[in-house]
Amino acid sequence: MRFDANLKWLFTELPFESRFDAAAAAGFEGVEYPNPYDHDPAVLAGRLREAGLEQVLINTPPGADACRADGFREGFAQAMEYALALGSGLVHVRAGALPEGVSRERAEARLVANLAWAAGQSRGSGVRLVLEAQNHRDSPGCVLRTQAQAAAVAEALDADHVGVLFDLYHAQVDEGDLVTKVRELLPYTFHYQVADPPGRHEPGTGEIGWRAVFGAIRESGYRGWIGCEYEPQGRTIDGLGWIEELAG
């Protein structure tokens, strides 16, 4: 299994542009981070190249939510510009929270319509799109409420080009039954992210039975990346032993 470092969450004891070398030195071969837009894409591409890292995933810009009527297309165009410059194979399209005064049905319809447009814009580029259902404790009002809902949207649009970002932390908080969900969502899962509730720290610090979950992922034949999107309890490097201990 391939684990990548989420540079928003890991190595935060260092300036952002220094985190690339730190991730490479720790043994990571890929990185992700949600918001590259405060940095020149050429600079980020240079840091990736110098550290010998692959860019795995970025998000669409903050505020460019797919459930909204305004701002999405401009934000998605910017995300594609960065994804192509960085060589990122995945763009996480933020679904967003239910806009004030908008019914859930209308917000979900906008989400599907915007994603259909984005899929058409990005098809053939080498960049695939992912959707993430987030838990209601950390992200109240999120339009995508369950992993099954995210998978249904992906299937309705184009399951080869639009898939699920299966965040195991979010899924455990709201739904549980992770091993079953890993198996059921395999045809739609393009990417995983890991953290352990309730504290959102390293795997092994909370309630998830990680050996069983990682075993199910391994047995499924999944070949993509697993993003480390957690808040380390101490220094990042001191807490990475879980990878060998729990994932083998």
C-alpha positions as CSV (number, residue, x, y, z in Angstrom):
1,M,0.0,0.0,0.0
2,R,1.2,3.5,-0.8
3,F,0.8,6.2,1.8
4,D,1.2,9.9,0.9
5,A,1.8,12.8,3.3
6,N,-0.9,15.5,3.5
7,L,1.3,18.6,3.9
8,K,-1.5,20.7,5.5
9,W,-1.5,18.3,8.4
10,L,1.9,16.7,8.6
11,F,5.3,18.4,9.2
12,T,3.6,21.6,10.3
13,E,6.6,22.3,12.6
14,L,8.2,23.4,9.3
15,P,7.4,26.2,6.8
16,F,5.2,24.8,4.0
17,E,7.8,24.7,1.3
18,S,10.2,22.8,3.6
19,R,7.7,20.1,4.2
20,F,8.4,18.5,0.8
21,D,11.9,17.5,1.7
22,A,10.8,16.4,5.1
23,A,8.2,14.1,3.6
24,A,10.7,12.6,1.2
25,A,13.3,12.1,4.0
26,A,10.6,10.3,6.0
27,G,10.1,7.8,3.2
28,F,7.0,9.2,1.5
29,E,6.9,9.2,-2.3
30,G,3.7,11.2,-2.7
31,V,2.1,14.3,-1.2
32,E,-1.3,15.9,-1.2
33,Y,-2.6,19.2,0.2
34,P,-6.0,20.9,-0.3
35,N,-5.0,24.4,-1.1
36,P,-2.1,25.2,-3.3
37,Y,-3.5,28.5,-4.4
38,D,-1.4,30.7,-2.2
39,H,1.7,29.5,-4.0
40,D,3.0,29.9,-7.6
41,P,2.4,26.5,-9.3
42,A,5.9,26.7,-10.9
43,V,7.4,26.9,-7.4
44,L,5.4,24.0,-6.1
45,A,6.3,21.9,-9.2
46,G,10.0,22.7,-8.5
47,R,9.7,21.6,-4.9
48,L,8.1,18.3,-6.0
49,R,10.7,17.7,-8.6
50,E,13.6,18.5,-6.3
51,A,12.2,16.2,-3.5
52,G,11.4,13.4,-6.0
53,L,7.7,13.4,-5.0
54,E,4.5,12.8,-6.8
55,Q,1.5,15.2,-6.4
56,V,-1.4,12.9,-5.6
57,L,-4.3,15.3,-5.0
58,I,-5.4,18.9,-4.6
59,N,-8.8,20.4,-3.8
60,T,-10.9,22.9,-5.7
61,P,-10.4,26.4,-4.2
62,P,-12.2,27.3,-0.9
63,G,-15.7,28.7,-1.7
64,A,-15.9,27.0,-5.1
65,D,-18.4,24.5,-3.9
66,A,-20.2,22.3,-6.4
67,C,-23.5,22.7,-4.6
68,R,-23.5,26.5,-5.2
69,A,-24.8,28.4,-8.2
70,D,-22.0,30.9,-8.3
71,G,-18.2,30.6,-8.4
72,F,-17.8,26.9,-9.1
73,R,-16.8,27.0,-12.8
74,E,-14.1,29.7,-12.2
75,G,-12.8,27.8,-9.2
76,F,-12.7,24.5,-11.1
77,A,-10.8,26.1,-14.0
78,Q,-8.2,27.3,-11.5
79,A,-8.0,23.8,-9.9
80,M,-7.4,22.2,-13.3
81,E,-4.6,24.8,-14.1
82,Y,-2.8,23.8,-10.9
83,A,-3.5,20.1,-11.3
84,L,-1.9,20.0,-14.7
85,A,1.0,22.2,-13.6
86,L,1.7,19.9,-10.7
87,G,0.9,16.6,-12.4
88,S,-1.8,15.8,-9.9
89,G,-3.9,12.9,-11.0
90,L,-6.9,13.7,-8.7
91,V,-8.9,16.9,-7.9
92,H,-11.1,16.7,-4.9
93,V,-14.2,18.7,-5.9
94,R,-15.5,20.2,-2.7
95,A,-19.2,19.5,-2.4
96,G,-19.8,22.2,0.2
97,A,-22.4,22.9,2.9
98,L,-26.0,23.5,2.2
99,P,-26.3,27.2,1.2
100,E,-28.6,29.3,3.4
101,G,-32.1,29.4,2.0
102,V,-31.6,26.6,-0.5
103,S,-33.4,23.3,-0.2
104,R,-31.3,20.1,0.0
105,E,-32.9,18.8,-3.2
106,R,-31.9,22.0,-5.1
107,A,-28.4,21.9,-3.7
108,E,-28.0,18.2,-4.6
109,A,-29.2,19.0,-8.1
110,R,-26.7,21.8,-8.5
111,L,-24.0,19.4,-7.2
112,V,-24.7,16.9,-9.9
113,A,-25.1,19.5,-12.7
114,N,-21.8,21.2,-11.8
115,L,-20.0,17.9,-11.5
116,A,-21.3,16.8,-14.9
117,W,-19.9,20.0,-16.4
118,A,-16.6,19.5,-14.6
119,A,-16.3,15.9,-15.8
120,G,-16.8,17.1,-19.4
121,Q,-14.1,19.8,-19.0
122,S,-11.5,17.4,-17.5
123,R,-12.2,14.2,-19.4
124,G,-9.1,13.2,-21.4
125,S,-6.8,15.4,-19.4
126,G,-5.4,12.6,-17.2
127,V,-7.0,14.3,-14.1
128,R,-9.9,12.4,-12.4
129,L,-12.4,13.9,-10.0
130,V,-13.3,12.7,-6.5
131,L,-16.1,13.5,-4.0
132,E,-15.9,13.3,-0.3
133,A,-18.7,12.7,2.3
134,Q,-17.7,14.5,5.5
135,N,-19.1,13.8,9.0
136,H,-21.7,16.2,10.5
137,R,-19.7,16.8,13.7
138,D,-16.8,18.4,12.0
139,S,-18.6,19.6,8.8
140,P,-22.2,20.4,9.8
141,G,-24.6,20.8,6.8
142,C,-22.4,19.0,4.3
143,V,-24.4,18.2,1.2
144,L,-22.8,14.8,0.8
145,R,-24.0,12.9,3.9
146,T,-22.8,9.3,3.3
147,Q,-20.3,7.3,1.4
148,A,-23.1,5.6,-0.5
149,Q,-24.5,9.0,-1.6
150,A,-21.0,10.0,-3.0
151,A,-20.8,6.6,-4.8
152,A,-24.2,7.0,-6.3
153,V,-23.3,10.4,-7.7
154,A,-20.1,9.0,-9.2
155,E,-21.9,6.1,-10.7
156,A,-24.6,8.4,-12.2
157,L,-22.0,10.6,-13.9
158,D,-19.1,8.4,-15.0
159,A,-17.6,5.9,-12.5
160,D,-14.4,5.7,-14.6
161,H,-13.7,9.4,-14.3
162,V,-15.6,10.5,-11.1
163,G,-15.0,8.6,-7.9
164,V,-15.1,8.6,-4.2
165,L,-12.5,10.1,-1.8
166,F,-13.2,7.6,1.0
167,D,-12.1,9.3,4.2
168,L,-12.1,6.6,6.8
169,Y,-12.1,9.1,9.7
170,H,-15.3,10.8,8.5
171,A,-16.9,7.5,7.7
172,Q,-16.2,6.1,11.1
173,V,-17.6,9.2,13.0
174,D,-21.0,9.1,11.1
175,E,-21.4,5.5,9.8
176,G,-18.9,2.9,11.1
177,D,-18.8,-0.6,9.6
178,L,-15.7,0.3,7.7
179,V,-14.6,-3.1,6.5
180,T,-18.0,-3.7,4.9
181,K,-17.9,-0.2,3.3
182,V,-14.4,-0.8,2.0
183,R,-15.6,-3.8,0.1
184,E,-18.9,-2.3,-1.1
185,L,-17.3,1.0,-2.3
186,L,-14.3,-0.6,-4.0
187,P,-15.5,0.0,-7.6
188,Y,-15.9,3.7,-6.9
189,T,-13.0,4.4,-4.6
190,F,-10.2,6.4,-6.2
191,H,-8.5,7.6,-3.0
192,Y,-8.4,6.9,0.8
193,Q,-7.6,9.3,3.7
194,V,-6.8,8.1,7.2
195,A,-7.0,9.6,10.8
196,D,-8.3,8.0,14.0
197,P,-11.3,9.4,15.9
198,P,-12.1,10.8,18.2
199,G,-9.0,12.9,18.2
200,R,-8.1,12.8,14.5
201,H,-4.6,11.7,15.3
202,E,-2.4,8.9,13.9
203,P,-4.0,5.5,13.2
204,G,-3.7,3.5,16.4
205,T,-4.5,6.4,18.8
206,G,-8.3,6.0,18.7
207,E,-11.1,3.6,18.1
208,I,-10.7,2.1,14.6
209,G,-9.5,-1.4,14.2
210,W,-6.8,-0.5,11.6
211,R,-5.4,-4.0,11.0
212,A,-8.8,-5.2,9.8
213,V,-9.4,-2.1,7.7
214,F,-6.0,-2.2,6.1
215,G,-6.4,-5.9,5.6
216,A,-9.6,-5.3,3.7
217,I,-8.0,-2.6,1.6
218,R,-5.1,-4.9,0.7
219,E,-7.4,-7.9,-0.1
220,S,-9.5,-5.7,-2.3
221,G,-6.7,-5.2,-4.7
222,Y,-6.8,-1.4,-4.4
223,R,-3.7,0.2,-6.0
224,G,-4.2,3.9,-5.4
225,W,-2.8,6.1,-2.7
226,I,-3.8,6.5,1.0
227,G,-3.5,10.0,2.3
228,C,-2.3,10.7,5.8
229,E,-4.7,13.5,6.8
230,Y,-4.3,13.6,10.6
231,E,-3.0,15.9,13.3
232,P,0.1,14.3,14.8
233,Q,0.1,14.0,18.6
234,G,3.8,15.2,18.6
235,R,6.4,15.6,16.0
236,T,5.3,14.1,12.7
237,I,8.4,11.9,12.3
238,D,8.0,10.4,15.8
239,G,4.5,9.2,15.1
240,L,5.0,7.4,11.7
241,G,5.6,3.9,13.3
242,W,2.0,3.1,12.8
243,I,2.6,2.5,9.0
244,E,4.8,-0.5,9.6
245,E,2.9,-1.7,12.8
246,L,-0.6,-1.5,11.5
247,A,-0.3,-1.6,7.7
248,G,2.7,-3.8,7.3
